[in-house]
């Protein structure tokens, strides 16, 4: 197994995290990609024997992805949409490749998925402070979930945003300072900024590596002259298959413009009324946010796509909605099949059948990213189609859905009163 061969990311991190305990700045020496709170959190596992620690980490992540999947299924069901056991099995099958990839490589993406889903579940129940603190931990571990902060601002969830900002301060400054000391923690944060964020945000130097399936990485590979990898195998591409050789500065500007446009598009699409937090249409908005996270991140490796669990759940639930026209189901089903095939093309089992290195070519051209684009288009279509339709219209509401706890005494919406009147009149 990878842990025994020291090829697991968890095992590769082990000596780095242990060095942090000896006062070594990981971000200067090893280019460690995450803020100090992550190695501090992993330290109890790292002091164990390598295989033991890796197995416990594997078991913990298996539990986390199981809980996250069940929470997603529950959020759809609580919104009065149908989801049969075989639908759940289909969702897990569709999501399986990135999930297995993350379990196999020992990375932290299932942890991020777990925290994000738990934060969304807490928010739906009206537990705003808990939601904000869990989201803050996800952001402190890995920056990209920060996209949910403007989302909750847009939804006017002030307590969630306030708790999140407070939590970020605690997780980035307070706890690491107590463990490492304020001065050393400040040095580590500064090095992390310089090594991880600054190259792309300030100097327009994105990662071109084939495993990078973000919009930034894919468009940079396709539209600029590819760079060779360095002596450590990083920084450039193994293949030279770019379509054109535009100036990198122009491509970087274009990519940043597209990223800003995608974030702005969320404001246009995420307009479902938030008074009823158990409205299943909100789950479609969550799916759009996590897809945008993957697109606009400077680097989204294949196993970062574990968050596809959300759009897969939403789209399968849309297919299962009572009264959904067959044309809608056909388009959504075709989108799911196409996205799955694009993802599968990056595997050696399928892609490797073509030209022996077909899976590497598929990675170069960003098939995970294009699969995400297909899912984004399908999700945006259904979210936009439901803007003007209340949750209880037509046949998709077969039972009364209770309001979120924090709105228990709030007046009912007009469509609720009309529904109740029809039911009891």
LINSULVEN-V273435 format. One record per residue. N is the residue number from 1. SS is DSSP state (A for helix, B for strand, O for the rest). PSI is psi as a letter, one per 30 degrees, with the letter a starting at -180 (* if undefined). Layout:
BEGIN
N:SS:PSI  N:SS:PSI
END
This chain:
BEGIN
1:O:l  2:A:e  3:A:e  4:A:e  5:A:g  6:O:h  7:O:f  8:O:k  9:A:e  10:A:e  11:A:e  12:A:e  13:A:f  14:A:e  15:A:f  16:A:e  17:A:e  18:A:e  19:A:e  20:A:e  21:O:f  22:O:g  23:O:g  24:O:k  25:O:j  26:A:e  27:A:f  28:A:e  29:A:e  30:O:f  31:O:h  32:O:k  33:O:f  34:O:l  35:O:l  36:A:f  37:A:f  38:A:e  39:A:e  40:A:e  41:A:e  42:A:f  43:A:e  44:A:e  45:A:e  46:A:f  47:O:f  48:O:l  49:O:k  50:A:e  51:A:e  52:A:e  53:A:e  54:A:e  55:A:e  56:A:e  57:A:e  58:A:e  59:A:e  60:A:e  61:A:e  62:A:e  63:A:e  64:A:e  65:A:e  66:A:e  67:A:e  68:A:e  69:A:e  70:A:e  71:A:e  72:A:e  73:A:e  74:A:e  75:A:e  76:A:e  77:A:e  78:A:f  79:O:g  80:O:g  81:O:k  82:O:k  83:O:j  84:O:l  85:A:e  86:A:f  87:A:e  88:A:e  89:A:e  90:A:e  91:A:e  92:A:e  93:A:e  94:A:e  95:A:f  96:A:e  97:A:e  98:A:e  99:A:e  100:A:e  101:A:e  102:A:e  103:A:e  104:A:e  105:A:f  106:O:g  107:O:a  108:O:g  109:A:e  110:A:e  111:A:e  112:A:e  113:A:e  114:A:e  115:A:e  116:A:e  117:A:e  118:A:e  119:A:e  120:A:e  121:A:e  122:A:e  123:A:e  124:A:f  125:O:f  126:O:g  127:O:i  128:A:e  129:A:e  130:A:e  131:A:e  132:A:e  133:A:e  134:A:e  135:A:e  136:A:e  137:A:e  138:A:e  139:A:e  140:A:e  141:A:e  142:O:k  143:A:e  144:A:e  145:A:f  146:A:f  147:A:f  148:A:f  149:A:e  150:A:f  151:A:e  152:A:f  153:A:e  154:A:e  155:O:g  156:O:h  157:O:i  158:A:e  159:A:e  160:A:e  161:A:e  162:A:e  163:A:e  164:A:e  165:A:e  166:A:e  167:A:e  168:A:e  169:A:e  170:A:e  171:A:e  172:A:e  173:A:e  174:A:e  175:A:e  176:A:e  177:A:e  178:A:e  179:A:e  180:A:f  181:O:k  182:A:e  183:A:e  184:A:e  185:A:e  186:A:e  187:A:e  188:A:e  189:A:e  190:A:e  191:A:e  192:A:e  193:A:e  194:A:e  195:A:e  196:A:e  197:A:e  198:A:e  199:A:e  200:A:e  201:A:e  202:O:e  203:O:g  204:O:h  205:O:i  206:O:l  207:O:k  208:O:f  209:O:k  210:O:e  211:O:f  212:O:j  213:O:g  214:O:l  215:A:e  216:A:e  217:A:e  218:A:e  219:A:e  220:A:e  221:A:e  222:A:f  223:A:f  224:O:l  225:O:k  226:O:k  227:O:k  228:B:l  229:O:l  230:O:a  231:O:f  232:O:g  233:O:g  234:O:l  235:O:e  236:O:a  237:B:l  238:O:e  239:O:l  240:O:i  241:O:g  242:O:k  243:O:e  244:O:l  245:O:i  246:O:l  247:O:k  248:A:e  249:A:e  250:A:e  251:A:e  252:A:e  253:A:e  254:A:e  255:A:e  256:A:e  257:A:e  258:A:e  259:A:e  260:A:e  261:A:e  262:A:e  263:A:e  264:A:e  265:A:e  266:A:e  267:A:e  268:A:e  269:A:e  270:O:i  271:O:g  272:O:k  273:O:k  274:O:g  275:O:e  276:O:j  277:O:f  278:O:g  279:O:j  280:O:f  281:A:f  282:A:f  283:A:e  284:A:e  285:A:e  286:A:e  287:A:e  288:A:e  289:A:e  290:A:e  291:A:e  292:A:e  293:A:e  294:A:e  295:A:e  296:A:f  297:O:k  298:O:e  299:O:k  300:O:j  301:O:l  302:A:e  303:A:f  304:A:f  305:A:g  306:A:f  307:A:f  308:A:f  309:A:e  310:A:e  311:A:e  312:A:e  313:A:e  314:A:e  315:A:e  316:A:e  317:A:e  318:A:e  319:A:e  320:A:f  321:O:k  322:O:k  323:O:g  324:O:k  325:O:l  326:A:f  327:A:e  328:A:e  329:A:e  330:A:e  331:A:e  332:A:e  333:A:e  334:A:e  335:A:e  336:A:e  337:A:e  338:A:e  339:A:e  340:A:e  341:A:e  342:A:e  343:A:e  344:A:f  345:O:f  346:O:f  347:O:k  348:O:f  349:O:e  350:O:e  351:A:e  352:A:f  353:A:f  354:O:j  355:O:g  356:O:e  357:O:g  358:A:e  359:A:e  360:A:e  361:A:e  362:A:e  363:A:e  364:A:e  365:O:g  366:O:h  367:A:f  368:A:e  369:A:e  370:A:e  371:A:e  372:A:e  373:A:e  374:A:e  375:A:e  376:A:e  377:A:e  378:A:e  379:A:e  380:A:e  381:A:e  382:A:e  383:A:e  384:A:e  385:A:f  386:O:g  387:O:e  388:O:f  389:O:k  390:O:l  391:O:e  392:O:g  393:O:l  394:O:b  395:O:g  396:O:g  397:O:j  398:O:f  399:O:l  400:O:k  401:O:k  402:O:l  403:O:l  404:O:l  405:A:e  406:A:f  407:A:g  408:O:e  409:O:g  410:O:l  411:O:k  412:O:l  413:O:l  414:A:e  415:A:f  416:A:e  417:A:e  418:A:e  419:A:e  420:A:e  421:A:e  422:A:e  423:A:e  424:A:f  425:O:*
END
